[in-house]
Amino acid sequence: MLTIALVCSFTSEGWAQKKGFWRSVVAYMDSSNVKGVDPDYVTQPDKPWALVLNSTTEQMNLEVSSTMDGDFTAEMQIKPPVSTSLGVWAGFRGWGAGYSLSLSGNSGYNFAMNMVSPSYGINLRINRFSFDKPNASYSASLPDGDERQSGEMTEDFLNMFLSSPMKIGTVAFDGYWVFNKKRFSLLAAYDQSTTQLRSAGSLIAGIMYYYQKLDYDSPKNFFFIKTAGDVGLMRVYQGSVGLGYTYNWVPARGWVFNVVAMPVLTLINKVKSSRYEIILPEDEYDTLDTDSYLNAITMRHTGDETLNGSVLLNLDLRMAASYCWRDWYVGMTGQYQRFRSNNDNTTIKLSNWYLKAFFGMRL
């Protein structure tokens, strides 16, 4: 009986400690969003839990400009299909998890994670897409030519000279620090775990890391490889620091509009490229049909090179709008990023935008 009593005593003490620990965690999460803020400007809803339905639309735009043999300049624009998804999120005071289902049928995946506090925010986005029917256009000129030729690449042309799926992978990370956390809250605009009562703004500092992998190293893409200066695989690494401003505008009760504009200085700008030699069939073209000729094209890896580019200036632009009433809220957020990289005689510009609409209920 004494042994059983001692075991029960230790067990009760252990449960009490665990319960005390979780109470401390919940108390921290419940108060951390409004700790040290001015209640005339920032407060938080009474109900801590939230259930949110959201829909995300995203697209990349890739522009490639290359000069071949010192006299011929070609520009190509590639637009992968628009990516759309529908998801659900649940959390406590802005801390939670969600799941999204792709509706566009794109081959690949899209992962996003963000964490926002009164003082800082962290955003991570990982994308990888594979597509074989992009919207593509071109323009070309010769130094001694009077006219510049341009046009859309037809589906027949793409099926013939750009028929292997192209793969684009990106990793974008940005973190920022808000200086005026006493009267300004990004949480009010982006996850509604706080409420902005009056308009206010703040200086904002940030860091960014960006990685891009563009892979089209297939003989069936020989036209694009030749246009890009024999490059069939390119990896871009960029690291940036920035300083900008963000503002919450509250025109009426329940409304909040936010803009974050932060110029960033890219201090790390490295490009690693893989070059290939295109080997055409020895047989004459007229002795083979088109499919046989294209299937007979091969390529040989000729080496890799790494170039350190110059310091660049980019822009991180983010916007949000939301309206809250009673235990409900609705809104939209958006972000635009543009990156530029150079590799010898080839310049690549990649822009990425996304819009996220949401409808939430507090519990």
C-alpha positions in Angstrom: 0.0 0.0 0.0 2.9 2.3 0.9 4.5 1.6 -2.5 1.2 2.3 -4.4 0.8 5.5 -2.5 4.3 6.7 -3.4 3.8 5.8 -7.1 0.5 7.7 -7.1 2.2 10.7 -5.4 5.0 10.9 -8.0 2.6 10.4 -10.8 0.3 13.2 -9.6 3.4 15.4 -9.2 4.5 14.6 -12.7 1.1 15.4 -14.2 1.0 18.6 -12.2 4.4 19.6 -13.6 3.3 18.8 -17.2 0.1 20.7 -16.7 2.0 23.7 -15.3 4.4 23.6 -18.2 1.6 23.6 -20.8 -0.1 26.4 -18.9 3.1 28.4 -19.1 3.3 27.8 -22.9 -0.3 28.8 -23.4 0.1 31.9 -21.3 3.2 32.9 -23.3 1.4 32.4 -26.6 -1.7 34.2 -25.3 0.3 37.3 -24.3 3.3 37.5 -26.5 1.5 39.2 -29.4 0.5 42.2 -27.3 3.3 42.3 -24.8 4.6 45.9 -24.5 2.2 47.4 -27.1 0.1 50.5 -26.8 -3.5 49.3 -26.3 -4.8 52.4 -28.0 -3.2 51.2 -31.2 -2.9 47.4 -31.0 -5.1 44.8 -29.2 -6.0 41.2 -29.8 -9.4 39.3 -30.2 -11.0 37.7 -27.2 -11.2 34.3 -28.8 -7.8 32.7 -29.4 -8.5 29.9 -31.8 -9.0 30.4 -35.6 -10.1 28.2 -38.5 -9.2 29.6 -42.0 -10.1 28.6 -45.6 -7.6 30.0 -48.1 -6.9 30.0 -51.8 -3.5 30.8 -53.4 -2.7 31.8 -57.0 0.9 32.1 -58.1 2.9 32.5 -61.3 6.6 32.8 -62.4 7.8 34.7 -65.4 11.2 33.9 -66.8 13.1 36.1 -69.3 16.3 35.0 -70.9 18.5 37.3 -73.1 21.6 35.9 -74.7 24.2 37.1 -77.3 25.6 34.4 -79.5 28.9 34.7 -81.5 29.1 38.4 -80.5 26.6 39.6 -83.1 23.2 37.8 -82.7 21.0 38.7 -79.7 18.0 36.6 -78.8 15.4 37.1 -76.0 13.0 34.5 -74.8 10.1 34.8 -72.3 8.8 31.7 -70.6 5.6 31.7 -68.5 4.8 28.4 -66.7 1.1 27.7 -66.1 -0.6 29.6 -63.3 -0.5 27.6 -60.1 -3.7 27.6 -57.9 -4.4 25.8 -54.6 -7.1 25.5 -52.0 -6.3 24.9 -48.3 -7.3 25.0 -44.7 -5.4 26.3 -41.6 -6.1 26.1 -37.9 -4.2 27.7 -35.1 -4.0 29.4 -31.7 -3.1 33.1 -31.6 -1.4 32.9 -35.0 0.5 29.7 -34.3 -0.8 26.7 -36.3 -0.6 24.5 -39.3 -2.4 24.0 -42.6 -2.6 22.0 -45.7 -3.2 23.0 -49.4 -4.3 21.0 -52.4 -3.2 21.9 -55.9 -6.1 22.6 -58.3 -4.0 23.5 -61.4 -2.6 20.0 -62.2 1.0 21.3 -62.4 3.6 18.7 -61.8 5.6 19.7 -58.7 5.0 21.0 -55.2 4.7 24.3 -53.4 5.6 24.7 -49.7 5.2 27.8 -47.6 5.9 28.6 -44.0 5.7 31.9 -42.2 6.0 33.1 -38.6 5.1 36.6 -37.5 5.6 38.2 -34.1 5.3 41.9 -33.0 9.1 42.3 -33.5 10.0 40.1 -36.4 8.7 37.9 -39.2 10.1 34.9 -41.1 8.8 33.7 -44.5 10.0 30.6 -46.4 8.7 29.5 -49.8 9.9 26.4 -51.7 8.6 25.8 -55.3 9.4 23.2 -57.9 7.5 22.9 -61.2 7.9 20.8 -64.3 6.2 21.9 -67.4 6.4 21.2 -71.2 4.0 23.7 -72.7 5.0 27.1 -71.6 3.8 30.4 -73.1 6.9 31.5 -75.0 7.9 34.4 -77.2 11.1 35.6 -78.8 12.7 38.6 -80.3 16.1 38.8 -82.2 18.2 41.3 -83.9 21.5 41.6 -85.7 23.8 44.7 -85.3 23.7 45.5 -89.0 20.0 44.8 -89.3 17.4 47.6 -89.6 14.5 45.6 -88.3 14.0 43.5 -85.1 12.1 40.3 -85.5 9.8 39.1 -82.8 6.8 36.7 -82.4 5.1 34.0 -80.4 6.5 30.5 -80.4 3.7 28.2 -81.7 2.8 24.9 -80.1 4.2 23.0 -83.1 7.5 24.9 -82.7 7.7 24.1 -79.0 6.8 20.5 -79.6 9.7 20.2 -82.0 12.5 22.2 -80.4 11.5 22.5 -76.7 9.7 19.2 -76.1 11.4 18.0 -72.9 9.8 19.2 -69.7 11.6 22.2 -68.2 12.1 22.2 -64.4 12.3 25.3 -62.3 13.0 25.1 -58.5 13.2 28.1 -56.1 13.9 28.6 -52.5 13.1 32.1 -51.1 13.7 33.0 -47.5 13.2 36.5 -46.0 13.3 37.7 -42.4 12.6 41.1 -41.1 12.7 43.2 -38.0 10.0 45.8 -37.1 11.3 48.8 -35.1 8.0 50.3 -33.9 6.3 47.2 -32.3 4.6 49.4 -29.7 2.1 51.0 -32.1 2.4 48.8 -35.2 1.6 45.2 -35.8 2.1 43.1 -39.0 0.0 40.4 -37.4 -3.2 42.5 -37.8 -2.7 42.5 -41.6 -1.4 39.0 -42.3 -2.9 36.5 -39.8 -5.5 38.6 -37.8 -4.2 37.4 -34.5 -4.1 41.1 -33.4 -6.2 44.1 -34.3 -4.8 47.4 -35.5 -7.0 50.1 -34.0 -5.3 53.2 -35.4 -3.1 53.8 -38.4 0.7 53.5 -37.8 3.9 52.6 -39.6 7.4 51.4 -38.9 10.9 51.2 -40.3 11.7 47.6 -41.2 15.0 45.9 -41.8 15.4 42.6 -43.5 17.6 39.8 -45.0 16.8 37.7 -48.0 18.2 34.4 -49.4 17.3 33.2 -52.8 18.1 30.0 -54.7 17.0 29.1 -58.2 17.6 26.0 -60.3 16.7 26.1 -64.0 17.1 22.7 -65.6 16.4 22.0 -69.2 19.5 19.8 -70.0 17.9 17.5 -72.6 18.7 17.1 -76.3 15.1 17.8 -77.1 15.6 21.3 -75.8 18.6 22.0 -78.0 17.2 25.3 -79.4 16.8 26.8 -76.0 20.3 25.5 -74.9 21.9 27.1 -78.0 20.0 30.3 -77.4 21.3 30.4 -73.8 24.9 30.1 -74.8 25.1 26.3 -74.5 23.9 26.4 -70.9 21.5 23.6 -70.0 21.5 23.8 -66.2 21.9 26.9 -64.1 21.9 27.5 -60.3 21.6 31.0 -58.8 22.6 31.9 -55.2 21.8 35.4 -53.9 22.0 36.9 -50.4 20.6 40.4 -49.7 20.1 42.9 -46.9 17.5 45.7 -47.0 15.9 48.6 -45.2 12.4 49.8 -45.9 9.1 51.0 -44.5 5.8 49.3 -43.7 2.4 51.0 -42.9 -1.0 49.9 -41.6 -3.8 52.2 -42.7 -7.0 51.9 -40.7 -9.7 53.9 -42.6 -12.6 52.5 -40.5 -13.2 50.1 -37.6 -12.4 46.5 -38.7 -10.4 47.5 -41.8 -6.6 47.4 -42.2 -4.5 47.9 -45.3 -0.8 47.1 -45.2 2.1 47.8 -47.6 5.7 46.6 -47.1 8.3 48.2 -49.5 11.9 47.2 -48.8 14.7 47.8 -51.3 17.3 45.1 -50.8 21.0 45.2 -51.8 22.2 41.9 -53.2 25.7 41.3 -51.8 26.1 37.6 -52.7 25.3 37.0 -56.4 26.8 33.6 -57.6 25.8 31.7 -60.7 26.9 28.1 -61.4 26.3 26.9 -64.9 26.6 23.6 -66.7 27.4 23.8 -70.5 26.7 21.2 -73.1 27.8 20.5 -76.7 24.9 19.7 -79.0 25.8 16.8 -81.4 23.6 16.7 -84.5 23.0 13.5 -86.5 25.6 12.8 -89.2 22.9 11.9 -91.6 21.5 14.7 -93.8 18.2 16.2 -92.6 16.4 15.2 -95.8 17.2 11.5 -95.2 15.3 11.4 -91.9 11.8 12.4 -90.9 11.5 15.1 -88.3 10.9 12.9 -85.3 13.8 10.5 -86.1 16.1 13.5 -86.6 15.2 15.1 -83.2 15.5 11.8 -81.4 18.9 11.3 -82.9 20.3 14.5 -81.5 22.6 14.0 -78.5 24.5 16.2 -76.1 27.8 16.1 -74.2 28.6 17.8 -70.9 31.6 20.1 -71.5 32.1 21.4 -67.9 30.8 23.7 -65.1 31.7 27.2 -64.3 31.0 29.5 -61.4 30.7 33.3 -61.8 30.5 35.9 -59.0 28.3 38.7 -60.2 28.2 42.3 -59.2 26.2 43.9 -56.4 22.5 44.3 -57.4 19.5 46.3 -56.2 16.2 44.4 -55.9 12.8 45.1 -54.4 10.7 43.1 -51.9 7.1 44.3 -52.1 4.3 42.9 -50.1 0.6 44.0 -49.6 -2.4 43.0 -47.5 -6.0 44.0 -46.9 -8.5 42.6 -44.4 -11.8 43.2 -42.8 -12.9 41.8 -39.4 -16.4 41.8 -37.9 -17.5 39.9 -34.8 -15.9 36.5 -35.0 -15.3 36.5 -38.7 -12.7 38.0 -41.0 -11.8 38.0 -44.7 -8.9 39.4 -46.7 -6.2 39.1 -49.2 -2.4 39.2 -49.2 0.1 39.5 -52.1 3.8 39.5 -52.7 6.0 40.4 -55.7 9.7 39.5 -56.0 12.1 40.0 -58.9 15.6 38.6 -59.2 18.2 39.1 -61.9 21.3 37.1 -62.6 24.1 37.2 -65.2 26.1 34.4 -66.7 28.8 35.4 -69.2 26.7 36.5 -72.2 23.3 35.4 -70.8 21.0 37.4 -68.5 18.1 35.8 -66.6 15.3 37.7 -65.0 12.8 35.9 -62.8 9.8 37.5 -61.4 7.4 35.8 -59.0 4.0 36.9 -57.7 1.3 35.3 -55.6 -2.1 36.3 -54.2 -3.7 34.6 -51.3 -7.4 35.1 -50.4 -8.7 33.9 -47.0 -11.9 33.6 -45.0 -11.6 32.9 -41.2 -13.6 32.2 -38.1 -12.5 32.7 -34.5 -13.4 30.0 -32.0 
